[in-house]
Amino acid sequence: MGGGEGKRLFPLTKTRCKPAVPVGGKYRLVDIAISNCIHSGFNRIYLLTQYHTRSLHRHVRDTYNFDHFGGGFVEVLSAELVCGQNQTWYEGTADAVRKNLSYFLLGDNDLVLILAGDQLYRMDFMRMVDDHLESGADVTVAAKLVPSWKICNFGAIELDGNLRITGFVEKPNGAAEVRRLHISPAIARRHGLPLPPNDPHCLASMGDYIFRFGALREALSGSENDFGKEVIPRLLRDGVNLHAHLFDDYWEDIGTIRSFFDANIALTDIVPPFDFFNGERPIFTTPRYLPASKVNGCSLEQVVLADGCSMDGASQHRCVIGPCSVIRRGARLENVLVMGNDFFDGRHGCGDVPCGIGENCYIANAILDKNVRIGNGVRLSPEGKGNGYVNCECIVVDGIVCVPKGATLPDGFVL
C-alpha cells in the first residue's frame, strides 16, 4: 500500500511517491516490504500507488525481474479512471484495494496479505499465515507492543486471552481511553510479550493484514475507505472472526520526517536496531554497478557510506551517505542523511554550483535529498527555527532541515 500523498513526509514526497523515498543509504522504502515478501516465499506482489509513480515504476522494473517459469511478479497498480465506473482516485487504503479487486483472480479461501509501504522491519510472513490458519480467523492483524504514550499514532487493539480481537480504536485520544487500552500483564505473560514493569503498554496495529479473499470481498462491499478507521471496527461490530498476530522485533513506522530521520540515523549506531548487514535475509534493491567510494583525508565516525562516493578532507559524525555523493574539503556534517546523486559528474548540467556539498560547509540535523547543489561555506542547522520555517528552498520539519530534491544553495547561504 503506497497510495497516499505522503503529506507527513513532504518535501521528500514532493516529486515521488512514498514507497520510492530512499532509505538506508542505497535502498527505497518499498524494498523493505518486497524483500520481506520474497524471503517469506511470496512472489505475486502488487503495489498500489497513485501519486508521482514514475521513479517507483523505474525502480521496480530495474530491480524485481523474476523467473518467468516461477509465476512471480511485482506489478505497480496506479490509480486510474475507468470508463463506466465511479470516476474517483483512491480515497483510502480500503478503497485502493476495492478498486483493484478485479485484478486478483482468487478463490474465496485464498489468502491476501496487505502491507503498509512505509515501515522498517524484518518479518517472516509465513508465521503470520500459520497463526491465521491455526486460529481459523477470517482476518488477522499484525500487532506490536508499544509504550502507551505512542499509541495515539496507531490503531489500538484489544484482545482476549486467545488473541481474538475484541476491540479496535484508531488513534485513541485522551488519558482515560488510553488507560482502558493497556494490555493486561496476564495476557502479555501468556503470549511471551516482554512487558516492562511499571511501564504501561498497548498493542498497536502495524497496518498489515491477512484476509481470506471471500472475507475481503465482503469487507469491501460497503463504502468504507480506510481499513483502520472504518473497515476493521465495522467487521468487529458484525461479529467477524478477527485475530492478532503478535510481532516481537524491531518495527518502526517511518511515515513522518522525524521518525524517518531518526530511523536512518539509528543505522549508524554500533549495534543498530535494524541491521541491513543480514546475510540470511538481505534487503534487495537495484544493482547499480558503481565503483567503490573514494575517501581522502577524512574523519568519519559512525557513518554509513554507499558506493560511488567521493570525499576529500571532510568530517562526518553519525551520517548516512547515499550513492555518488560528493563532499568537498573542509565540510563538516553532524547527524545528516545525504541521499546522494543520480550521476557521477560533480558539475552535471548547467549552473554555477556543482552537485554535492561544497567546501567549508557546516550541516547539522538535516536531510539532503537527491541531486542537491550546496555551495561553499553554506551553514544549515534547525537550531532556533520553528516548525515550517522556510528560507530559500529549505524547510524545517519536526526539527529537521530538509533540502528538497535538486535544490541549489548558493555560496555562503545560512539557515
C-alpha positions as CSV (number, residue, x, y, z in Angstrom):
1,M,0.0,0.0,0.0
2,G,1.5,3.3,-1.1
3,G,-1.4,5.2,-2.5
4,G,-1.4,8.2,-0.1
5,E,0.0,11.6,-0.9
6,G,2.7,11.2,1.8
7,K,2.0,14.6,3.3
8,R,3.8,13.8,6.5
9,L,6.9,13.0,4.5
10,F,6.8,16.3,2.5
11,P,9.1,17.6,0.9
12,L,10.6,14.1,0.4
13,T,7.4,13.2,-1.4
14,K,7.2,16.4,-3.5
15,T,8.3,14.6,-6.7
16,R,8.0,10.9,-5.7
17,C,5.5,8.6,-4.0
18,K,6.2,7.4,-0.5
19,P,7.4,3.9,-1.4
20,A,10.1,5.4,-3.6
21,V,11.7,7.5,-0.9
22,P,15.4,6.5,-0.4
23,V,16.3,4.9,2.9
24,G,19.4,3.5,4.5
25,G,21.9,4.9,2.0
26,K,21.1,2.8,-1.0
27,Y,17.5,1.4,-0.7
28,R,13.9,2.6,-1.3
29,L,11.2,2.2,1.3
30,V,9.4,-0.3,-1.0
31,D,12.4,-2.6,-0.9
32,I,11.6,-3.4,2.8
33,A,8.1,-4.8,2.2
34,I,9.1,-6.6,-1.1
35,S,12.2,-8.2,0.4
36,N,10.1,-9.4,3.4
37,C,7.6,-11.0,1.0
38,I,10.4,-12.7,-1.1
39,H,12.0,-14.2,2.0
40,S,8.6,-15.4,3.2
41,G,8.1,-17.2,-0.1
42,F,5.5,-14.8,-1.6
43,N,6.3,-13.6,-5.1
44,R,3.0,-12.4,-6.5
45,I,3.1,-8.8,-5.4
46,Y,1.1,-5.7,-6.3
47,L,2.0,-2.1,-5.4
48,L,-1.0,0.2,-5.1
49,T,0.0,3.8,-5.7
50,Q,-1.4,7.0,-7.3
51,Y,1.0,10.0,-6.7
52,H,4.3,10.6,-8.6
53,T,4.8,6.9,-9.6
54,R,7.4,7.4,-12.3
55,S,10.5,6.7,-10.2
56,L,8.8,3.8,-8.4
57,H,7.9,2.2,-11.8
58,R,11.5,2.6,-12.9
59,H,12.9,1.2,-9.6
60,V,10.6,-1.9,-9.7
61,R,11.3,-2.5,-13.4
62,D,15.1,-2.4,-12.8
63,T,15.1,-4.4,-9.6
64,Y,12.5,-7.2,-9.5
65,N,12.7,-9.4,-12.5
66,F,11.5,-12.9,-11.5
67,D,11.9,-16.2,-13.3
68,H,9.1,-16.4,-15.9
69,F,8.6,-20.0,-15.2
70,G,8.1,-19.4,-11.4
71,G,5.0,-17.3,-11.9
72,G,6.3,-14.4,-9.8
73,F,5.9,-10.7,-10.4
74,V,5.9,-7.3,-8.8
75,E,3.4,-5.1,-10.5
76,V,2.6,-1.4,-9.9
77,L,-1.2,-0.7,-9.9
78,S,-1.6,3.1,-10.1
79,A,-5.0,4.7,-9.6
80,E,-6.8,5.0,-12.9
81,L,-10.1,6.4,-14.1
82,V,-12.1,3.6,-15.8
83,C,-15.0,4.5,-18.3
84,G,-18.3,3.5,-16.9
85,Q,-17.1,3.2,-13.3
86,N,-17.0,5.6,-10.4
87,Q,-14.6,8.3,-11.6
88,T,-12.5,8.9,-8.4
89,W,-9.0,8.4,-7.2
90,Y,-8.1,6.2,-4.2
91,E,-10.0,7.6,-1.2
92,G,-8.1,5.5,1.4
93,T,-6.4,2.1,1.9
94,A,-9.5,0.0,1.7
95,D,-10.8,2.0,-1.3
96,A,-7.5,1.3,-3.1
97,V,-7.9,-2.4,-2.6
98,R,-11.5,-2.3,-3.6
99,K,-10.7,-0.6,-6.9
100,N,-8.3,-3.3,-7.8
101,L,-10.2,-6.5,-6.7
102,S,-10.8,-7.4,-10.3
103,Y,-7.0,-8.0,-10.8
104,F,-6.9,-10.6,-8.0
105,L,-8.1,-13.8,-9.6
106,L,-8.5,-15.7,-6.4
107,G,-10.9,-18.2,-4.8
108,D,-12.8,-17.4,-1.6
109,N,-10.4,-19.4,0.6
110,D,-7.2,-18.0,-0.9
111,L,-5.3,-15.5,1.3
112,V,-4.4,-11.9,0.6
113,L,-1.6,-10.2,2.6
114,I,-2.0,-6.4,2.7
115,L,1.1,-4.5,3.8
116,A,1.9,-0.8,4.6
117,G,4.6,0.7,2.4
118,D,6.3,3.0,5.0
119,Q,7.7,0.7,7.6
120,L,11.2,-0.5,8.6
121,Y,11.2,-4.1,9.9
122,R,12.1,-7.7,9.0
123,M,9.3,-10.2,9.3
124,D,8.6,-13.7,8.2
125,F,5.0,-13.5,6.9
126,M,4.7,-17.3,6.9
127,R,4.5,-17.2,10.7
128,M,1.6,-14.8,10.4
129,V,-0.1,-17.1,7.8
130,D,0.4,-20.1,10.2
131,D,-1.3,-18.1,13.0
132,H,-4.1,-17.1,10.7
133,L,-4.8,-20.7,9.6
134,E,-4.5,-22.2,13.1
135,S,-6.9,-19.7,14.6
136,G,-9.5,-20.2,11.8
137,A,-9.8,-16.4,11.5
138,D,-11.3,-14.5,8.6
139,V,-8.9,-11.6,9.2
140,T,-5.6,-11.5,11.0
141,V,-4.0,-8.2,12.1
142,A,-0.3,-7.9,12.8
143,A,0.3,-6.2,16.2
144,K,3.3,-4.7,18.1
145,L,3.6,-3.8,21.7
146,V,4.3,0.0,22.1
147,P,4.5,2.3,25.1
148,S,1.1,3.8,25.9
149,W,2.3,7.3,25.1
150,K,2.9,6.3,21.5
151,I,-0.5,4.6,20.9
152,C,-2.1,7.9,19.8
153,N,-0.3,7.5,16.5
154,F,-1.7,4.0,15.7
155,G,-4.8,1.8,15.8
156,A,-5.0,0.2,19.2
157,I,-6.1,-3.4,19.6
158,E,-7.9,-5.0,22.5
159,L,-7.6,-8.8,22.9
160,D,-8.9,-11.7,24.9
161,G,-6.7,-14.4,26.2
162,N,-6.8,-16.4,22.9
163,L,-5.6,-13.4,20.8
164,R,-9.1,-12.8,19.4
165,I,-9.6,-9.1,18.7
166,T,-12.4,-7.7,20.9
167,G,-11.9,-4.0,20.2
168,F,-10.1,-1.6,17.9
169,V,-9.7,2.1,18.3
170,E,-8.0,4.2,15.6
171,K,-5.5,6.7,17.1
172,P,-7.0,6.8,20.6
173,N,-7.1,10.2,22.3
174,G,-7.5,11.0,25.9
175,A,-5.8,9.6,29.1
176,A,-8.9,7.6,30.2
177,E,-9.3,5.9,26.8
178,V,-5.6,5.0,26.6
179,R,-5.6,3.6,30.2
180,R,-8.5,1.3,29.1
181,L,-6.4,0.0,26.2
182,H,-3.4,-1.0,28.4
183,I,-2.6,-4.6,27.7
184,S,-3.0,-6.8,30.8
185,P,0.1,-8.4,32.3
186,A,-1.7,-11.7,32.3
187,I,-2.2,-11.7,28.5
188,A,1.3,-10.4,28.0
189,R,2.8,-13.2,30.1
190,R,0.6,-15.9,28.4
191,H,1.9,-15.0,25.0
192,G,5.5,-14.2,25.9
193,L,5.4,-10.5,25.4
194,P,8.2,-8.7,27.2
195,L,6.1,-6.2,29.2
196,P,8.3,-3.8,31.2
197,P,7.3,-3.5,34.8
198,N,5.5,-0.3,35.8
199,D,5.6,0.9,32.2
200,P,2.1,0.6,30.6
201,H,2.0,-0.6,27.0
202,C,-0.7,-1.1,24.4
203,L,-1.0,-3.2,21.3
204,A,-0.6,-1.2,18.1
205,S,-1.8,-2.4,14.7
206,M,1.1,-2.5,12.3
207,G,-1.2,-1.9,9.3
208,D,-0.5,-5.4,8.0
209,Y,-3.5,-7.7,7.4
210,I,-4.3,-11.2,6.2
211,F,-7.7,-11.7,4.7
212,R,-9.4,-14.7,3.4
213,F,-10.3,-13.4,0.0
214,G,-14.0,-14.1,0.4
215,A,-13.9,-12.1,3.6
216,L,-12.0,-9.3,1.9
217,R,-14.6,-9.0,-0.8
218,E,-17.4,-8.9,1.7
219,A,-15.5,-6.4,3.9
220,L,-15.1,-4.1,0.9
221,S,-18.8,-4.4,-0.3
222,G,-19.7,-1.2,1.6
223,S,-18.5,2.3,1.2
224,E,-15.8,2.5,3.9
225,N,-12.5,3.9,2.6
226,D,-9.9,3.1,5.3
227,F,-9.1,-0.2,6.9
228,G,-8.1,1.1,10.4
229,K,-10.6,3.9,10.7
230,E,-13.7,2.2,9.3
231,V,-13.4,-1.4,8.0
232,I,-11.9,-3.2,11.0
233,P,-14.2,-1.5,13.5
234,R,-17.2,-2.4,11.3
235,L,-16.1,-6.0,11.0
236,L,-15.9,-6.3,14.8
237,R,-19.4,-4.9,15.1
238,D,-20.6,-7.5,12.6
239,G,-19.1,-10.3,14.6
240,V,-16.4,-11.3,12.0
241,N,-13.6,-13.5,13.4
242,L,-10.5,-11.3,13.8
243,H,-7.3,-12.4,15.4
244,A,-4.0,-10.8,16.2
245,H,-0.5,-11.9,15.2
246,L,2.0,-10.7,17.8
247,F,5.3,-9.4,16.4
248,D,8.2,-9.0,18.8
249,D,11.1,-7.5,17.0
250,Y,12.2,-4.1,15.7
251,W,9.5,-2.2,13.8
252,E,9.3,1.5,13.0
253,D,6.6,3.3,11.3
254,I,8.6,5.9,9.3
255,G,5.7,8.0,7.9
256,T,6.9,11.3,9.4
257,I,10.0,13.3,8.8
258,R,11.1,12.9,12.4
259,S,10.6,9.1,12.5
260,F,12.2,8.8,9.0
261,F,15.2,10.8,10.1
262,D,15.7,9.0,13.4
263,A,15.4,5.6,11.9
264,N,18.0,6.4,9.3
265,I,20.5,8.0,11.7
266,A,20.0,5.0,14.1
267,L,21.5,2.8,11.3
268,T,24.9,4.4,12.2
269,D,24.8,3.0,15.8
270,I,27.5,0.5,16.7
271,V,24.7,-2.1,17.1
272,P,21.8,-0.6,15.1
273,P,18.2,-1.5,16.0
274,F,17.6,-2.5,12.4
275,D,20.6,-4.3,10.7
276,F,21.0,-4.2,6.9
277,F,24.0,-6.5,7.4
278,N,21.9,-9.7,7.5
279,G,23.3,-12.3,5.1
280,E,20.4,-14.7,5.6
281,R,17.6,-12.2,4.9
282,P,19.1,-9.3,2.9
283,I,17.1,-6.3,1.7
284,F,17.1,-6.2,-2.1
285,T,17.5,-3.2,-4.3
286,T,18.6,-2.0,-7.7
287,P,22.1,-3.2,-8.7
288,R,23.9,0.0,-9.7
289,Y,27.3,-1.4,-10.6
290,L,29.0,1.6,-9.0
291,P,32.7,1.8,-8.2
292,A,33.9,1.7,-4.6
293,S,33.8,5.0,-2.7
294,K,37.0,7.1,-2.5
295,V,37.8,8.9,0.7
296,N,40.9,11.2,1.1
297,G,42.0,12.7,4.4
298,C,38.5,12.5,6.0
299,S,37.3,12.0,9.6
300,L,34.4,9.5,9.6
301,E,32.7,8.4,12.9
302,Q,29.6,6.2,12.7
303,V,29.0,6.7,9.0
304,V,27.0,4.5,6.6
305,L,28.6,5.0,3.2
306,A,27.2,3.9,-0.1
307,D,29.1,3.1,-3.3
308,G,30.4,5.7,-5.8
309,C,31.1,8.5,-3.3
310,S,34.0,11.0,-3.4
311,M,35.1,12.8,-0.3
312,D,38.1,15.0,0.3
313,G,39.2,16.3,3.7
314,A,35.6,16.3,5.2
315,S,34.4,15.4,8.7
316,Q,31.3,13.4,9.4
317,H,29.6,12.2,12.6
318,R,26.5,10.0,12.6
319,C,25.7,10.3,8.9
320,V,24.1,8.2,6.2
321,I,25.7,9.0,2.8
322,G,23.9,7.8,-0.4
323,P,25.3,6.7,-3.7
324,C,27.6,9.1,-5.8
325,S,27.7,11.7,-3.1
326,V,30.4,14.4,-3.5
327,I,31.6,16.0,-0.2
328,R,34.4,18.6,-0.6
329,R,37.3,19.7,1.6
330,G,36.5,21.2,5.0
331,A,32.9,20.3,5.0
332,R,31.6,19.2,8.5
333,L,28.4,17.1,8.8
334,E,26.7,16.0,12.0
335,N,23.5,13.9,12.1
336,V,22.9,14.2,8.4
337,L,21.1,12.0,5.8
338,V,22.6,12.6,2.3
339,M,20.5,10.8,-0.3
340,G,23.2,11.1,-3.0
341,N,23.2,11.8,-6.7
342,D,21.9,10.1,-9.8
343,F,25.1,10.7,-11.7
344,F,28.9,10.9,-11.2
345,D,29.7,14.3,-12.8
346,G,30.1,16.8,-10.0
347,R,29.1,19.6,-12.4
348,H,26.3,17.8,-14.2
349,G,24.0,20.1,-16.0
350,C,24.2,23.9,-16.1
351,G,24.6,26.3,-13.1
352,D,27.5,27.8,-11.1
353,V,27.1,25.4,-8.1
354,P,28.2,21.8,-8.8
355,C,26.3,18.8,-7.4
356,G,27.2,17.7,-3.9
357,I,28.4,19.6,-0.8
358,G,30.9,22.5,-1.2
359,E,34.0,23.4,0.7
360,N,33.9,24.5,4.4
361,C,30.2,23.8,4.9
362,Y,28.6,23.1,8.2
363,I,25.4,21.0,8.1
364,A,23.7,19.5,11.2
365,N,20.4,17.6,11.8
366,A,19.4,17.7,8.1
367,I,18.1,15.6,5.2
368,L,19.6,16.4,1.8
369,D,17.5,14.9,-0.9
370,K,19.0,13.7,-4.2
371,N,21.0,15.9,-6.6
372,V,21.2,18.9,-4.3
373,R,23.9,21.6,-5.0
374,I,25.3,23.0,-1.8
375,G,27.8,25.9,-2.4
376,N,30.9,26.7,-0.5
377,G,30.6,28.0,3.1
378,V,27.0,27.1,3.5
379,R,25.7,26.6,7.1
380,L,22.5,24.6,7.7
381,S,21.0,23.9,11.2
382,P,17.4,23.8,12.6
383,E,18.6,25.4,15.8
384,G,16.3,28.3,16.8
385,K,13.9,27.8,13.9
386,G,10.3,26.8,14.4
387,N,8.4,24.1,12.5
388,G,7.6,25.2,9.0
389,Y,10.4,27.7,8.8
390,V,11.3,28.3,5.2
391,N,14.3,30.0,3.7
392,C,15.2,29.7,0.0
393,E,14.3,26.1,-0.9
394,C,15.0,24.7,2.7
395,I,12.2,24.0,5.2
396,V,12.4,22.9,8.8
397,V,10.1,20.0,9.6
398,D,10.0,18.3,13.0
399,G,13.2,19.9,14.0
400,I,15.0,18.7,10.8
401,V,16.3,20.8,8.0
402,C,15.0,19.4,4.7
403,V,16.7,20.4,1.4
404,P,14.4,19.2,-1.4
405,K,15.5,17.2,-4.4
406,G,17.5,19.2,-6.9
407,A,17.7,22.3,-4.8
408,T,20.6,24.8,-5.2
409,L,22.0,26.7,-2.2
410,P,24.5,29.4,-3.2
411,D,27.9,30.1,-1.7
412,G,27.6,31.5,1.8
413,F,24.0,30.6,2.4
414,V,23.0,30.4,6.0
415,L,19.8,28.9,7.5
